[in-house]
Amino acid sequence: MSEEPLHEPDPSADPAAYLGLLARGAPAEAYDRPVLLARASGAGPAALAALERAKQLALRVRAELEGRRRREAELSALFETAHDLAGLRDLDAVLRAIVQRARSLLGTEVAYLSLNDPAAGDTYMRVTEGSVSARFQQLRLGMGEGLGGLVAQTARPYVTESYFDDERFRHTRAIDSGVRDEGLVAILGVPLTLGSQVIGVLYAADRRARVFEREQVALLGSLAAHAAVAIDTANLLAETRSALAELERANGIIRAHSGVIERASEVHDRLTELVLRGGGVHDVAAAVSEVLDGAVEFTEGPLPAESADGHATRRGDAWVAAVSAGGEALGALVLRGQPDLDPVDQRTLERAATVTSLLLLARRSAGEAEQRVRGELLDDLLDVPERDRRLLKERAARLRTDFDAPHVVLAARLDRPDTPATDRDGADRQRLWSAASHLAATRHGLASARDGGTVLLLPLGPGDTAAELARQTAKHLGGTLREPVTVGASSPVGAPATHPGDIAPAYAEARRCLDALRLLGRSGEGAAAQDLGFLGLLLADTRDIAGFVTRTIGDVVAYDRSRGTDLVRTLDAYFASGMSPVRTKDELHVHVNTVAQRLERIGRLLGPDWQSPPRALEIQLALRLHSMSAAVAR
């Protein structure tokens, strides 16, 4: 009897290999490997059968472990969701967490949640996770339309492996287009219910065909229940907050009414005090702002008819109380920052408007009196300059005018070129005088209506010129009256206290300058004689020849003096030669290029328009005066 050969046991045929696979959580396909290896190594039928039994047992154990792990993850997610609800602060954040967990636990590509809209009678997307289509995210589903509409209508979960092939749903173009844009195929939807009421639908969906198991439907239903609780809790919290807010508002109204009488008494006392101590309009506005806890300002000008009846009225986001006297609208008090005023506060604003009108009338009377006094003093300087100088200086001091400083006399006139001066309305002259008087008061000067216009005597500040003061005055008066005002200025005069007799000649010079501006077509401008070139020499009493020469060709003279050049002589020869460079080079005995270079330098010094007829005439006159002064100096 022959002995069978002994074989070493094949480790690949050991059923215990499956314990290692289970221990390291190997994938299901790895469980075929021990059987394949044993068959390849020549294992017998008995060994292969044992391995196959061990494989089936191991796969069953693996499936059980996977199920336990899945249920553990699901329970953990439900626990975390319940924890989120316990600390609910932001409903949207809780709903996003539920949708994210639904997508993760069911392993779908997309999850989303819709809520019913009772007013519109449909359901709309509230939260999406994994969605890429804007059209899908904005879908609204009518009751019974699509899978979601059917869930919302029937309060039962629905699942489809292939949405477009499923005839249980009422397909619409809008819903199908949104689902197609998102690329969804398999969809599971479960209702969100509060009692017997469906408030929305929770979905899980894939972009490929898929079968949703019963456990997955139950899991999504549990998450939907949590979502419904979150929505209900949030609604209750919102209702509670609203009720608390209503109570707070009621308490605020009670507190406000309890303080109304105190505020009314306070504002009465404060306004009385303001009037007694000589307060102004802005003091009244500040006091009312503090009492009414808003921003009050005074605005000038007429108001619409509905705002001028003496009562505070609502206009936009502000309250307006007219300020008027004797039927004349003086302006209004405007309260902002308090959209709702009770009747007592409205009465407070109206009382403040009445006090403001009294203050404005008093200020107007005082202002008109001061304007008359200022005008009388200027009239005396122009008509009776030989009056007692000490008395003139005292009168000026009372008006806060410094008669020891140099001044400028300005003649101003409203200029409408198409209207003769004799036809102008006296009201226009009154307006000009009023505006000029206000300007004179702010500049510590004097103003008076005279010769169909206005004359001003203004101090000359450090660094100021008569021409600049004339331009500023024309701009200010024109802006105030919204019409062109032409202003002519005299040359600066010495201290009026010392030389009161200089004022009348200076006024005559200012009027000549004013007339010259009109003749030159420069209405609405301000200028002094120095701005009018050689014409200014004729108009000015000072005959400032040196100043005219300096303003006209001073840069050329200074250049010759500092560089040793001969530009003045070249300029003189150029004009003497009829402005011909060829004849000029013959006169100077230089090359024509030299003449061109000198003329280019002269152009840079005098400006690009130096050869225009008006400028050329002034330059030639300045050259003559310069040569005369040089001859006299020699």
C-alpha positions, 0 to 999 in steps of 0.5 A: 500500500503506497503512501500518499504524498504529504502537502504543506497547507496552503495559507491562501485556503485558510478561512481565517483570511476573511477575519483580516479582511473584516478587520481592515474594512476591505471592500466587497470585491476583495473577498473573492481573492482568497477563493481565487488564490486557493483555486490557482494554487490547486486547492481541493474541492473541500477546501474551496467549499470551506472558503466559499462558506467562509466568504459568504459568512464574512460578507454577511458580517460585513453587511451587518457591520456596514448597516450598523455603521450607517445606522450609527451615522444616521442616529448621530446626524439626527442627534446633531440636528436635534442639538441644532434645534435646541439652540435655534438662532438662525432658521436658514442655518438650521435648514441648510444643515438639515439639507447638507446632512440629507445629501451626505447620509443618502450619498446623493449629488443634490439635496434641497428643501421647498416650502409651501406658499399659502398666499400663492397656492404653490411651493418654492425652493428655500434651500439647495445643496449641490445644485448648479442651475439658477433656474432650478434654484428659483423653481416654483411648483404648483400643487400636484405638479411634478414630484414635489407638488404631488408630495406637497398635495398628498402629504406622502413620500414619493420616489422615482428612479427616472423622473422623465420616464415616470407618468405618475407626476404631472409634468410641466414645461417650467418644472421639467426645464428646471430638472433638466437644467440640473440634470436630475434623474432619480428623486426622493421627496418626503413631506414636512408636516406640522400635525396634519398640515404640509408646510414643505418638502425635503428632497434627495436626488441623483443625476443618474438612475438609482433605487432608494431603499426603504431605510433611506426613505425613513431617514429622509422622513426623520430629517424632514420631521426635524426641519418641520420642528425647526420651522415651527419653532422659528415661527413661534419665536418670531411671534413671541418677538413680535408680541414683545415688540408690540408690548415695548411699543405700547410701553414707549407710547405710554412713556412718551405721553407721560413726557409730552406735558413736561416737554411742552412746559420746557419748550415754553420756558426756553423760548421765553428765555431766548426772546428775553435774552435776545437770542436769534433764529438759530438759537430757537432751532437748536432749542426745539431740536433738543426738545423734540429730539430731532434736527430743526433748521430754518429755511428762507423763502416762500412755501407751498400754499398747503404749508403756509396756513400756520399749522405744522404739516408733513412733507415727505420725511419732514415736518414743516411749520410756516414762519410768516408775518402779516401775510408775508412768508418769511420761511419755515422751520423744518424738523427732520428725524422725527417722522411721527409727531403727536399733537402736542409736539406739532403745537410745539413746532408751531409755537417755535415758528411764531417766535421765529417770525417775531425774531425775524421782524425784530431783526429786519427792523434793526437791520433796516435801521442800520442800513439807513444809518450806513447809507446816511454816513456814506451820503455825508462823505460824498455830499458834505465831506467837510463835516467834522472829521472826529464826528465822522470817525465816531459814527463809523466806529459805532458801525464797526467801520475802521476809517483809518484803513485804506478803502475802495469806492465801488459803483454797482448796477444791475445790468440788463443790456436790453433795458434802459436804466430809466425803465428799470423797476425801482424794486430792482434798485431796492433789491440791489441796495439791500444786497449791497447793504448786507455785503457792506455790513459783513465787510465792515463797510458802507453802502448807499443807493445812488444814481440808479445803482448802489455805491459801496465803500469797502476796506481794502484788506492786506494783499487785496487790490481794487480790481480783485475787490470789484470782481468779488463784489460783482460775483457776490451781488450777482449770485445773491440777486441771480442777475448780472451786476456790473461793478466799477472800482476806484483806485485805493483811497487813503483813510477816510478819517484823514481824507474824507474829501477823496471819497467823492472823486473816487466815486466819480472814477468808479462810475467812469469805470462802470460805464466803460465796462458796459461800453466794452460789452463786459456787463456782469463783471467787476473791474478797476481802471488798472484792468482796462489797459490804456483806457484805465489811464484816461478813466483813473484820477491817479494817472498811474503811468508807471503801473500801466507800463509795468503791467503791460511790458514789465516782464520784457523790461525786467528780462532785459535788465536781468539778462542784458538782452535787447528785447525792448528795442527789438519790440519797438523796432518791430512795431516801427517796421509795420510788424515785419521781421524782415524790415526789423532785422534791417533796422537792428542790423541782425539776422532775421533768425535773431529777430524771430528768436527774440519775438518768440521770447517776447511772446512767451513773456507777454502771452500768445495774444500780444500781437492782437490789435487791442494788445498791440496798441497797449504795448506800443503806448507802453513802449512810448511811455517807457522811452519817455520815462527813460529820457526824463530819468537821463 
